[in-house]
Amino acid sequence: MIKRIRDFIYDINDIFIALLIVLVAAGIIVWRSSSIMKYPEYLAARQASSNTANEIIIPNDVRPANNTVPANSAETNTVTPPDNTVDPNQNAVVPPANTVDPNTNTVDPNTNNVDPNTNTVPGGNTVTPPADVVKASITIEKGFKGGWNTVAERLIAAKLIKAGDKVAFVDKVNKLNLSTRLQVGTFELSSDMTFEQMIKKLCRVKD
């Protein structure tokens, strides 16, 4: 008998707790329903406030005083194009004659061309001919341990590269990943070769 009473009390407690949870949940929903219903209005108001804050207002004293063109004035509505015509008597460019005197086989000095016989231009300025290409042999001995800095110094001594190009030459070796590929032998190089061509030849790397 006592067991039945105890079970009945347990059942009542479970039902009571379940009802209490339902009532609390319903109360919360009813309590927050007004806020939930007003949330769309809150978003709309916030969006309108944001648009107002981002609007750029130009003061009246900054705006142009007159930004309109009178529609009834033919004089103010027309734009006169600039005169792009060239006066043939004033602006025409007459090219030099560029003719060779057949009696002397020299270029007319009025053409500003180089006299082929003297390598000079009118006025007495001498035209410097391009530097001759230097060719030299570079030998890398067996057991060579000087590294690419020493190779660059040999190239400078042979006038194949300039003294100021030593660092750039070594940097080019590193960029080509050939710092450990130097080969033994004698190599024919010339000053008109690029750093890359010289390096690849010293490493016996074919393009």
Backbone bond lengths (Angstrom), bond angles and torsions (degrees), N, CA, C in turn:
res aa  C-N    CA-C-N  psi(-1)  N-CA   C-N-CA  omega(-1)  CA-C   N-CA-C  phi
1 M - - - 1.455 - - 1.531 110.22 -
2 I 1.303 116.37 -45.10 1.480 121.86 179.87 1.524 110.30 -64.28
3 K 1.317 116.78 -37.17 1.455 120.76 179.45 1.514 110.82 -63.72
4 R 1.364 116.31 -40.24 1.463 119.52 179.63 1.528 110.57 -65.17
5 I 1.334 114.81 -41.54 1.476 118.39 179.32 1.530 109.62 -62.57
6 R 1.309 116.03 -43.63 1.463 120.23 -178.88 1.533 110.51 -63.87
7 D 1.334 117.03 -40.35 1.469 119.57 178.56 1.520 110.75 -66.00
8 F 1.366 115.75 -37.58 1.461 119.49 179.37 1.529 110.69 -64.14
9 I 1.341 114.81 -40.46 1.489 118.55 179.52 1.519 110.01 -65.09
10 Y 1.349 117.45 -41.02 1.467 120.46 178.35 1.515 111.20 -61.06
11 D 1.363 115.17 -41.89 1.467 118.85 -179.57 1.521 110.75 -63.63
12 I 1.358 115.31 -42.48 1.473 119.59 179.87 1.529 110.09 -62.91
13 N 1.330 116.33 -41.36 1.477 120.01 179.39 1.536 110.71 -61.37
14 D 1.339 116.64 -42.34 1.465 119.53 179.74 1.521 110.88 -63.29
15 I 1.346 115.40 -43.65 1.475 119.17 179.96 1.518 110.27 -64.18
16 F 1.335 115.76 -41.53 1.466 120.77 -178.89 1.527 110.70 -62.65
17 I 1.321 117.36 -43.18 1.473 121.15 -179.41 1.536 110.55 -65.71
18 A 1.369 115.11 -40.01 1.462 118.32 179.04 1.518 111.35 -63.99
19 L 1.388 115.50 -43.62 1.468 119.10 178.13 1.532 110.64 -62.75
20 L 1.325 116.01 -39.05 1.467 120.20 -179.27 1.534 110.83 -62.73
21 I 1.323 116.02 -41.60 1.477 119.78 178.98 1.517 110.69 -64.23
22 V 1.365 115.73 -42.85 1.464 119.66 179.70 1.518 110.48 -62.58
23 L 1.350 116.22 -43.03 1.463 119.29 -179.21 1.533 111.41 -65.18
24 V 1.316 116.39 -41.40 1.487 119.33 179.30 1.524 110.35 -63.14
25 A 1.346 117.18 -43.94 1.466 120.60 179.77 1.519 110.91 -62.93
26 A 1.378 116.07 -43.36 1.455 119.45 179.01 1.514 110.89 -62.93
27 G 1.339 116.48 -38.56 1.458 119.91 179.65 1.523 111.84 -64.45
28 I 1.304 115.20 -41.40 1.471 118.68 179.50 1.510 110.73 -64.69
29 I 1.349 116.92 -42.64 1.462 120.39 179.82 1.523 110.71 -62.13
30 V 1.350 116.44 -45.65 1.471 120.26 179.95 1.522 110.25 -63.92
31 W 1.343 115.45 -39.35 1.474 120.51 -177.25 1.542 111.52 -66.77
32 R 1.354 116.15 -37.03 1.463 119.38 -176.97 1.524 112.96 -96.54
33 S 1.341 117.75 -1.64 1.460 119.46 -176.29 1.518 111.70 -62.58
34 S 1.317 116.57 -38.64 1.469 119.14 -179.22 1.526 110.96 -64.19
35 S 1.337 115.07 -39.98 1.480 118.37 178.84 1.516 111.05 -67.19
36 I 1.353 116.24 -38.41 1.461 120.17 179.08 1.518 110.67 -64.73
37 M 1.326 117.85 -40.02 1.454 121.75 -178.89 1.529 111.18 -68.62
38 K 1.336 116.50 -30.44 1.467 120.39 -178.10 1.520 112.71 -86.09
39 Y 1.338 118.32 -6.28 1.477 120.65 -175.12 1.542 112.48 -62.91
40 P 1.379 119.98 -42.12 1.475 118.67 176.70 1.521 112.44 -59.50
41 E 1.353 116.44 -38.74 1.456 118.90 178.45 1.529 110.54 -64.38
42 Y 1.338 116.27 -37.01 1.464 121.13 179.28 1.531 110.68 -63.97
43 L 1.363 116.16 -42.63 1.465 119.33 178.81 1.517 111.33 -63.89
44 A 1.361 117.06 -41.89 1.461 120.46 -179.80 1.524 110.88 -63.04
45 A 1.334 116.49 -42.58 1.466 120.35 179.76 1.518 111.09 -65.03
46 R 1.338 115.94 -39.47 1.478 119.93 179.78 1.520 111.33 -66.46
47 Q 1.358 116.80 -39.37 1.458 120.63 178.41 1.524 110.66 -64.42
48 A 1.355 115.72 -42.71 1.455 119.37 178.64 1.521 111.10 -63.40
49 S 1.336 116.76 -39.21 1.465 120.55 178.01 1.512 111.59 -65.08
50 S 1.349 116.77 -38.19 1.468 120.97 179.30 1.515 111.05 -66.23
51 N 1.347 117.50 -41.19 1.459 120.80 179.07 1.517 111.51 -64.80
52 T 1.324 116.09 -36.68 1.464 120.13 178.64 1.518 110.83 -67.25
53 A 1.344 116.02 -38.71 1.465 119.65 -178.88 1.511 111.70 -68.69
54 N 1.357 117.88 -29.54 1.461 120.99 -177.94 1.515 112.89 -88.09
55 E 1.298 117.63 -6.63 1.460 120.35 -178.59 1.523 109.86 -73.32
56 I 1.302 116.98 132.70 1.465 122.13 179.73 1.515 108.33 -94.26
57 I 1.305 115.87 121.86 1.460 121.41 -179.19 1.520 108.02 -104.53
58 I 1.305 117.04 121.84 1.459 121.71 -179.96 1.527 108.27 -94.40
59 P 1.316 117.07 121.12 1.474 118.65 178.72 1.516 110.58 -60.66
60 N 1.325 114.82 154.89 1.454 119.67 -177.86 1.519 112.48 -63.59
61 D 1.370 115.60 -31.73 1.463 117.87 -176.79 1.516 112.42 -76.51
62 V 1.369 117.41 -7.70 1.459 120.86 178.37 1.522 111.15 -96.63
63 R 1.321 116.32 -25.16 1.456 120.29 -177.14 1.522 110.24 -69.64
64 P 1.357 116.94 147.67 1.467 119.48 178.27 1.516 110.67 -57.80
65 A 1.319 115.47 142.41 1.461 119.62 -177.41 1.527 111.36 -67.38
66 N 1.338 115.73 -36.20 1.458 118.61 -178.57 1.509 108.53 -143.38
67 N 1.301 115.84 101.64 1.471 120.62 -176.05 1.516 111.92 -107.58
68 T 1.292 116.31 18.91 1.466 120.04 -177.40 1.522 109.08 -121.11
69 V 1.300 115.29 155.44 1.463 121.74 177.01 1.514 107.62 -111.67
70 P 1.303 118.90 125.55 1.471 119.59 179.90 1.514 110.55 -57.84
71 A 1.339 114.45 127.26 1.463 119.63 -177.21 1.512 112.03 -75.71
72 N 1.347 117.81 -22.84 1.455 120.90 -173.55 1.524 111.70 -97.14
73 S 1.324 117.74 7.58 1.451 119.26 -177.60 1.514 109.07 -112.00
74 A 1.307 115.50 108.58 1.464 118.90 179.47 1.514 110.73 -67.93
75 E 1.336 116.50 -27.35 1.464 120.33 -177.54 1.514 111.77 -70.34
76 T 1.350 116.25 -39.20 1.466 119.92 -176.98 1.514 112.69 -85.98
77 N 1.340 118.37 -16.13 1.462 120.92 -177.82 1.515 112.96 -93.39
78 T 1.279 117.86 -0.97 1.453 119.78 -178.29 1.512 109.41 -109.43
79 V 1.312 115.15 144.85 1.461 121.44 178.95 1.519 107.83 -114.27
80 T 1.294 114.76 124.13 1.461 119.04 -179.04 1.514 109.25 -83.95
81 P 1.320 119.41 115.73 1.475 120.13 -179.42 1.511 109.93 -66.59
82 P 1.337 116.37 145.99 1.463 119.15 178.35 1.521 110.91 -66.38
83 D 1.300 113.82 155.05 1.447 119.74 -179.44 1.521 108.56 -80.04
84 N 1.343 116.28 102.93 1.458 120.98 -177.02 1.528 112.66 -95.30
85 T 1.310 115.83 6.98 1.457 117.19 -178.62 1.511 110.24 -77.94
86 V 1.302 115.62 145.96 1.465 121.48 -179.30 1.509 109.23 -102.66
87 D 1.311 114.39 129.11 1.454 119.46 176.41 1.519 108.42 -71.08
88 P 1.309 118.87 111.95 1.478 119.66 -176.36 1.515 112.67 -61.68
89 N 1.352 116.64 -21.09 1.457 119.25 -178.78 1.521 112.57 -82.61
90 Q 1.363 117.79 -18.24 1.452 119.76 -174.05 1.519 113.08 -117.93
91 N 1.346 118.32 -43.62 1.451 121.40 -170.77 1.529 114.14 -97.59
92 A 1.298 117.76 -0.18 1.459 119.31 -179.52 1.530 109.39 -72.63
93 V 1.308 116.16 138.60 1.453 122.21 179.61 1.518 108.41 -101.48
94 V 1.298 114.55 123.04 1.467 119.42 -178.84 1.521 108.43 -98.07
95 P 1.330 119.45 113.71 1.457 121.34 -179.90 1.523 110.42 -67.17
96 P 1.343 116.00 151.23 1.466 118.44 178.03 1.526 110.88 -64.79
97 A 1.288 113.11 161.06 1.467 118.15 -172.96 1.515 112.71 -67.67
98 N 1.340 117.80 -34.22 1.463 123.09 178.20 1.535 111.42 52.35
99 T 1.294 115.52 42.88 1.463 120.35 179.40 1.520 109.44 -112.43
100 V 1.320 115.79 156.46 1.465 121.85 -179.92 1.518 108.98 -106.17
101 D 1.318 114.36 130.70 1.459 119.30 177.66 1.531 107.89 -67.85
102 P 1.327 119.61 115.54 1.467 120.94 -176.08 1.521 113.06 -65.71
103 N 1.338 117.02 -20.89 1.461 119.39 -177.34 1.532 112.09 -79.91
104 T 1.339 117.17 -30.29 1.470 119.83 -176.14 1.513 113.01 -114.77
105 N 1.355 116.92 -10.22 1.467 121.88 -179.68 1.536 111.42 59.46
106 T 1.327 115.71 30.54 1.463 120.59 176.70 1.508 109.02 -118.86
107 V 1.318 115.18 157.45 1.456 121.10 -179.07 1.510 109.77 -78.82
108 D 1.320 115.45 139.03 1.448 120.67 177.29 1.523 109.19 -55.76
109 P 1.349 119.94 124.45 1.477 120.77 -178.03 1.514 113.68 -62.71
110 N 1.331 118.07 -17.65 1.467 119.91 179.60 1.517 112.65 -74.03
111 T 1.313 118.41 -10.57 1.462 121.17 -177.60 1.515 112.72 -89.95
112 N 1.356 119.13 -5.78 1.470 122.58 -179.30 1.513 112.29 62.55
113 N 1.335 117.64 21.46 1.453 120.73 175.84 1.522 109.74 -92.59
114 V 1.303 115.85 165.63 1.458 121.09 -176.90 1.518 109.75 -82.43
115 D 1.323 115.65 132.94 1.455 120.71 175.29 1.523 107.94 -71.30
116 P 1.338 118.98 115.91 1.460 120.55 -175.93 1.527 113.04 -64.33
117 N 1.339 117.35 -19.44 1.457 119.57 -177.49 1.528 112.97 -85.70
118 T 1.336 117.27 -23.67 1.472 119.90 -174.31 1.513 113.48 -121.94
119 N 1.352 118.27 -9.18 1.466 121.75 -175.23 1.520 112.29 57.97
120 T 1.340 116.88 32.28 1.456 120.75 178.15 1.510 109.29 -123.11
121 V 1.321 115.09 154.94 1.451 121.85 175.38 1.512 107.45 -105.46
122 P 1.320 118.45 161.06 1.468 119.85 178.91 1.525 110.73 -53.84
123 G 1.310 115.92 135.31 1.455 120.73 -176.42 1.505 111.58 106.26
124 G 1.346 117.20 -8.47 1.448 120.25 174.61 1.502 115.59 90.62
125 N 1.353 119.36 5.55 1.464 121.42 -179.53 1.519 110.05 -79.83
126 T 1.304 115.76 125.15 1.461 120.68 -178.31 1.517 110.58 -82.99
127 V 1.317 116.44 136.66 1.453 122.04 177.26 1.521 108.35 -89.19
128 T 1.344 116.52 121.87 1.465 121.13 -179.06 1.527 109.79 -80.66
129 P 1.305 118.38 121.11 1.474 119.79 179.02 1.515 110.28 -68.63
130 P 1.322 117.98 156.23 1.465 121.05 -179.85 1.525 110.99 -62.15
131 A 1.334 116.11 148.51 1.460 120.97 -178.83 1.523 110.02 -64.88
132 D 1.352 114.74 145.17 1.454 119.71 179.55 1.517 110.60 -70.70
133 V 1.310 116.34 149.75 1.462 121.89 177.94 1.533 108.91 -75.16
134 V 1.312 115.89 129.24 1.461 121.59 179.67 1.524 108.99 -94.43
135 K 1.325 115.66 131.28 1.460 121.14 176.43 1.522 108.79 -119.26
136 A 1.320 116.13 137.72 1.467 119.73 -177.90 1.521 109.80 -153.48
137 S 1.337 114.59 159.91 1.469 121.12 177.57 1.526 108.79 -103.16
138 I 1.311 116.43 133.15 1.463 122.48 177.38 1.522 107.60 -116.73
139 T 1.339 115.86 126.32 1.461 120.79 -177.98 1.524 110.12 -110.39
140 I 1.314 115.73 129.51 1.459 122.83 174.51 1.528 107.03 -108.50
141 E 1.344 115.55 112.04 1.455 119.87 -175.24 1.523 111.56 -77.88
142 K 1.289 115.60 159.78 1.460 121.05 175.13 1.524 108.89 -66.53
143 G 1.309 116.94 133.87 1.457 122.11 -176.93 1.518 113.07 81.04
144 F 1.330 117.22 13.17 1.466 121.32 179.72 1.528 109.99 -60.40
145 K 1.347 116.60 127.63 1.465 120.71 -177.12 1.531 112.20 -126.10
146 G 1.304 115.90 14.35 1.469 118.19 -176.27 1.513 114.10 -74.18
147 G 1.318 117.07 -21.41 1.454 119.62 -178.38 1.518 111.88 79.19
148 W 1.322 115.54 179.43 1.455 121.67 -175.62 1.519 112.74 -70.62
149 N 1.333 118.51 -23.40 1.460 120.15 175.57 1.532 109.98 -63.85
150 T 1.337 115.57 -41.88 1.459 119.18 177.96 1.521 110.99 -68.06
151 V 1.330 116.78 -37.89 1.466 120.02 176.51 1.521 109.88 -59.83
152 A 1.329 116.72 -44.02 1.466 120.62 179.48 1.523 110.62 -62.22
153 E 1.342 117.70 -39.46 1.465 120.76 178.23 1.523 111.15 -63.74
154 R 1.315 117.45 -36.96 1.468 120.24 176.57 1.519 111.39 -66.88
155 L 1.323 116.28 -38.08 1.466 119.64 177.83 1.524 110.88 -66.05
156 I 1.333 116.09 -37.82 1.472 120.32 177.55 1.523 110.12 -65.79
157 A 1.351 116.34 -43.07 1.465 120.26 179.97 1.523 111.31 -62.87
158 A 1.338 116.61 -32.70 1.466 120.80 178.83 1.526 112.00 -85.31
159 K 1.349 117.10 2.19 1.466 123.56 179.59 1.526 112.01 61.84
160 L 1.322 115.09 30.44 1.464 119.71 175.48 1.516 111.44 -85.97
161 I 1.342 117.47 -30.14 1.458 122.70 173.45 1.520 107.95 -133.91
162 K 1.318 116.57 163.81 1.456 121.34 -179.93 1.521 110.21 -82.44
163 A 1.338 115.05 156.83 1.464 119.82 -179.23 1.524 111.52 -61.81
164 G 1.326 116.36 -34.21 1.459 119.73 -179.09 1.512 114.32 -76.29
165 D 1.352 117.18 -4.53 1.467 121.01 -177.81 1.521 112.81 -97.23
166 K 1.344 117.28 5.83 1.464 120.15 -175.86 1.523 111.62 -59.96
167 V 1.337 116.87 -49.56 1.475 120.69 -178.20 1.521 110.53 -64.21
168 A 1.331 116.55 -42.30 1.477 119.85 -179.58 1.524 110.67 -64.15
169 F 1.334 117.13 -36.09 1.457 120.75 179.36 1.532 111.03 -64.96
170 V 1.347 116.88 -46.07 1.468 120.84 179.89 1.527 110.32 -66.15
171 D 1.330 116.84 -38.65 1.471 119.81 177.50 1.520 110.81 -61.75
172 K 1.338 116.84 -36.89 1.462 120.09 179.80 1.522 110.35 -66.06
173 V 1.346 117.12 -36.43 1.467 120.61 176.82 1.525 110.13 -59.67
174 N 1.329 116.43 -45.42 1.475 120.85 -178.71 1.526 111.12 -66.45
175 K 1.319 117.35 -38.04 1.463 120.08 179.85 1.529 111.24 -66.86
176 L 1.330 116.35 -30.76 1.469 119.94 178.88 1.526 112.51 -85.02
177 N 1.351 115.99 -1.88 1.475 121.32 -179.30 1.530 112.00 56.70
178 L 1.345 115.80 41.71 1.458 121.11 -178.75 1.521 111.92 -119.52
179 S 1.323 117.55 20.40 1.459 120.45 -175.41 1.527 112.80 -64.79
180 T 1.333 117.76 -21.99 1.475 120.51 -178.74 1.528 111.81 -109.39
181 R 1.347 117.73 14.02 1.463 120.71 -173.03 1.524 112.91 -108.65
182 L 1.339 119.25 9.90 1.459 121.49 -179.32 1.531 110.10 -60.42
183 Q 1.339 116.72 132.99 1.460 122.42 -175.50 1.527 111.33 -106.98
184 V 1.310 115.05 155.96 1.464 122.05 176.63 1.521 108.90 -84.47
185 G 1.353 116.55 140.22 1.453 119.71 177.47 1.507 111.48 144.34
186 T 1.322 115.13 -177.45 1.465 122.64 177.90 1.522 108.14 -109.69
187 F 1.319 115.36 131.20 1.462 120.88 -172.98 1.532 109.12 -125.04
188 E 1.328 115.54 133.65 1.460 121.54 177.08 1.531 108.27 -91.22
189 L 1.320 115.85 117.72 1.467 121.47 -178.50 1.517 109.85 -124.80
190 S 1.329 116.19 161.13 1.461 121.35 177.44 1.517 109.58 -138.25
191 S 1.329 115.30 155.04 1.471 120.70 -174.83 1.520 113.08 -70.24
192 D 1.326 118.07 -15.31 1.460 119.17 178.82 1.529 112.19 -87.17
193 M 1.333 117.10 1.44 1.468 120.47 175.68 1.520 109.72 -80.68
194 T 1.323 116.81 150.15 1.457 121.12 175.20 1.528 109.51 -78.52
195 F 1.352 115.53 163.85 1.466 119.32 177.23 1.527 110.36 -55.70
196 E 1.333 116.17 -43.04 1.460 120.37 -177.35 1.524 110.98 -62.78
197 Q 1.330 116.32 -41.12 1.468 119.57 180.00 1.534 110.90 -64.99
198 M 1.350 116.34 -42.15 1.468 119.87 178.53 1.523 111.09 -62.37
199 I 1.335 115.73 -47.01 1.462 120.89 -176.77 1.531 110.67 -62.25
200 K 1.324 116.53 -46.65 1.460 120.24 -178.85 1.529 111.91 -63.90
201 K 1.363 114.73 -34.01 1.469 116.85 178.28 1.522 110.55 -70.55
202 L 1.342 117.08 -39.04 1.464 120.15 177.48 1.520 112.03 -66.81
203 C 1.311 117.01 -23.64 1.466 122.19 179.33 1.531 112.06 -99.77
204 R 1.329 115.50 -0.02 1.469 121.27 -177.52 1.530 111.81 54.66
205 V 1.329 114.24 43.90 1.474 121.08 178.02 1.520 107.52 -102.84
206 K 1.319 116.46 124.96 1.439 121.01 179.49 1.510 109.87 -89.75
207 D 1.337 115.89 142.74 1.472 121.00 178.78 1.518 110.24 -68.88
